[in-house]
Amino acid sequence: MRYSGFQVIKEALTGHKGWAPAWRDPEPKSQYDIVIIGGGGHGLATAYYLAKEFGHKKIAVLEKGWIGGGNVGRNTTIVRSNYLLDGNAPFYEFALKLWEGLEQDFNYNAMVSQRGILNLIHTDAQRDAFIRRGNAMRLNGIDADLLSVDEIRARYPFLNFENARFPIKGGLAQHRGGTVRHDAVAWGYARGADSRGVDIIQNCEVTGFRVENGCCTGVETSRGFVGAGKIGCAVAGSSGRLMSKVDMRLPMESHVLQAFVSEGLKPVLPGVITFGAGHFYCSQSDKGGLVFGGDLDGYNSYAQRGNLPVLEDVCEGGMAIFPMMGRARLLRMWGGIMDMSMDGSPIIDRTHIDGLYFNGGWCYGGFKATPASGFCFAHLLAKDAPHPTATAFRFDRFEKGRMIDEKGMGAQPNLH
Ligand SMILES: Cc1cc2nc3c(=O)[nH]c(=O)nc-3n(C[C@H](O)[C@H](O)[C@H](O)COP(=O)(O)OP(=O)(O)OC[C@H]3O[C@@H](n4cnc5c(N)ncnc54)[C@H](O)[C@@H]3O)c2cc1C
């Protein structure tokens, strides 16, 4: 069924009896051409593009829980492509371009909202760094705009401009950045992949790999063995645990990152703001809640939940820049497990085992990457060659010293 305004009106007038489930609930088959492990945004997008762009038919996505239960449904929904370094800039701009056409492409309302993102400047040194980043973005064909204090005040009059530990001295804006309804992205990709024949199998945990003569021929799962010509791993925060089953030690750590939402308020915050001096970022959801976050937990963990010390730290950051938020009540908070790579940039690469491919190391930035990550991983799986925008995301960059060390990323929270 194609979703449209006409369909909504027709169903409204006929008692909503015609809606079909958005995807099937198939039993796993014994053999597929390609198996993707992980039904998060990246795994589902990979399956979607494999079927749609690369013509593959026999594909399964194996998800240990339910789709959207991982980070794709836990993030703060910010999308942007304001990166400095050559290895990252074309890739994240490719992602933003895919976001711009995504809803039409997969026929699902993902509430893509290019409301703009603003990085606040608080020191002269930070201004220099942001001017450099803005210039690099423009050289890469990406929009960037340096805003004066007056321009920021006109849009965000409630920020703490003068009476603050870190007074605001300007900001770098990317007007094409914004937010996207995160779980709708998982649902849209799932529906699009399913309609092209992809089997999305939930409650199916991969517990091991079958490797014969240096070649991966399938996976052991909680629902039996599933054979595959190629296997793509896209399990985000569980990457270390999964790849340890083939004795791979990744250049990655798992940390918890938390998010917070206030009670619903009338529209107050028109775009996304980030407060670099204190590490706090905030947007307002279409339901009215202020959605905000800050640093990740400073120690390794697989606990998918929040805690009070980080809540206090993040709220202090918020109050420093945005004092009126102290009047709002906090509604809820949660945590997700981040796959933090050592240089803050991702990996989309083959492994040393034939037939086994890896996608991970997304750190804080994986949601915005989702469409490009899926497209580039599908390209790698289909053609055995990296997509032109993802050539730098290789395992061997750590061995060869070609790190993509983007500031503000990476596993060491104190070095942001
Ligand atoms: C609080 C928070 C805020 C964030 N904010 C932003 C943001 O504003 N902007 C941004 O760009 N990024 C943000 N991120 C990062 C982003 O959400 C992630 O980098 C990205 O979602 C990771 O990719 P994914 O969607 O595929 O991961 P996930 O949704 O976590 O998918 C991985 C899936 O693999 C499954 N899995 C794990 N092990 C197995 C197994 N053995 N067998 C089968 N399945 C398995 C998991 O159940 C999970 O569903 C945030 C993350 C968090 C936690």
PDBQT file of the ligand as one rigid body, heavy atoms in Angstrom, charges set to zero:
ROOT
HETATM    1  C1  LIG A 501      21.101   9.396  23.832  1.00  0.00    +0.000 C 
HETATM    2  C2  LIG A 501      21.631   9.395  22.436  1.00  0.00    +0.000 A 
HETATM    3  C3  LIG A 501      21.571  10.561  21.681  1.00  0.00    +0.000 A 
HETATM    4  C4  LIG A 501      22.055  10.579  20.374  1.00  0.00    +0.000 A 
HETATM    5  N1  LIG A 501      21.886  11.698  19.616  1.00  0.00    +0.000 NA
HETATM    6  C5  LIG A 501      22.254  11.701  18.322  1.00  0.00    +0.000 A 
HETATM    7  C6  LIG A 501      21.956  12.821  17.503  1.00  0.00    +0.000 A 
HETATM    8  O1  LIG A 501      21.313  13.781  17.926  1.00  0.00    +0.000 OA
HETATM    9  N2  LIG A 501      22.398  12.807  16.218  1.00  0.00    +0.000 N 
HETATM   10  C7  LIG A 501      23.102  11.767  15.707  1.00  0.00    +0.000 A 
HETATM   11  O2  LIG A 501      23.503  11.813  14.558  1.00  0.00    +0.000 OA
HETATM   12  N3  LIG A 501      23.340  10.646  16.449  1.00  0.00    +0.000 NA
HETATM   13  C8  LIG A 501      22.941  10.594  17.734  1.00  0.00    +0.000 A 
HETATM   14  N4  LIG A 501      23.156   9.474  18.500  1.00  0.00    +0.000 N 
HETATM   15  C9  LIG A 501      23.891   8.354  17.917  1.00  0.00    +0.000 C 
HETATM   16  C10 LIG A 501      23.034   7.433  17.060  1.00  0.00    +0.000 C 
HETATM   17  O3  LIG A 501      21.791   7.191  17.654  1.00  0.00    +0.000 OA
HETATM   18  C11 LIG A 501      23.747   6.114  16.798  1.00  0.00    +0.000 C 
HETATM   19  O4  LIG A 501      25.089   6.353  16.409  1.00  0.00    +0.000 OA
HETATM   20  C12 LIG A 501      23.094   5.269  15.702  1.00  0.00    +0.000 C 
HETATM   21  O5  LIG A 501      21.707   5.192  15.903  1.00  0.00    +0.000 OA
HETATM   22  C13 LIG A 501      23.713   3.886  15.695  1.00  0.00    +0.000 C 
HETATM   23  O6  LIG A 501      23.287   3.103  14.597  1.00  0.00    +0.000 OA
HETATM   24  P1  LIG A 501      21.959   2.185  14.596  1.00  0.00    +0.000 P 
HETATM   25  O7  LIG A 501      20.797   3.059  14.403  1.00  0.00    +0.000 OA
HETATM   26  O8  LIG A 501      22.105   1.152  13.553  1.00  0.00    +0.000 OA
HETATM   27  O9  LIG A 501      22.031   1.558  16.047  1.00  0.00    +0.000 OA
HETATM   28  P2  LIG A 501      20.950   0.717  16.881  1.00  0.00    +0.000 P 
HETATM   29  O10 LIG A 501      19.594   1.274  16.715  1.00  0.00    +0.000 OA
HETATM   30  O11 LIG A 501      21.503   0.594  18.257  1.00  0.00    +0.000 OA
HETATM   31  O12 LIG A 501      20.970  -0.672  16.111  1.00  0.00    +0.000 OA
HETATM   32  C14 LIG A 501      21.795  -1.777  16.444  1.00  0.00    +0.000 C 
HETATM   33  C15 LIG A 501      20.874  -2.958  16.624  1.00  0.00    +0.000 C 
HETATM   34  O13 LIG A 501      21.651  -4.150  16.706  1.00  0.00    +0.000 OA
HETATM   35  C16 LIG A 501      20.939  -5.035  17.556  1.00  0.00    +0.000 C 
HETATM   36  N5  LIG A 501      21.861  -6.096  18.008  1.00  0.00    +0.000 N 
HETATM   37  C17 LIG A 501      22.899  -5.974  18.871  1.00  0.00    +0.000 A 
HETATM   38  N6  LIG A 501      23.507  -7.160  19.020  1.00  0.00    +0.000 NA
HETATM   39  C18 LIG A 501      22.847  -8.042  18.245  1.00  0.00    +0.000 A 
HETATM   40  C19 LIG A 501      23.001  -9.444  17.987  1.00  0.00    +0.000 A 
HETATM   41  N7  LIG A 501      23.967 -10.167  18.574  1.00  0.00    +0.000 N 
HETATM   42  N8  LIG A 501      22.108 -10.046  17.136  1.00  0.00    +0.000 NA
HETATM   43  C20 LIG A 501      21.129  -9.329  16.539  1.00  0.00    +0.000 A 
HETATM   44  N9  LIG A 501      20.933  -8.004  16.764  1.00  0.00    +0.000 NA
HETATM   45  C21 LIG A 501      21.790  -7.367  17.591  1.00  0.00    +0.000 A 
HETATM   46  C22 LIG A 501      20.442  -4.138  18.687  1.00  0.00    +0.000 C 
HETATM   47  O14 LIG A 501      19.365  -4.735  19.391  1.00  0.00    +0.000 OA
HETATM   48  C23 LIG A 501      20.041  -2.876  17.914  1.00  0.00    +0.000 C 
HETATM   49  O15 LIG A 501      18.673  -2.846  17.600  1.00  0.00    +0.000 OA
HETATM   50  C24 LIG A 501      22.662   9.414  19.818  1.00  0.00    +0.000 A 
HETATM   51  C25 LIG A 501      22.712   8.247  20.578  1.00  0.00    +0.000 A 
HETATM   52  C26 LIG A 501      22.202   8.218  21.862  1.00  0.00    +0.000 A 
HETATM   53  C27 LIG A 501      22.246   6.948  22.650  1.00  0.00    +0.000 C 
ENDROOT
TORSDOF 0
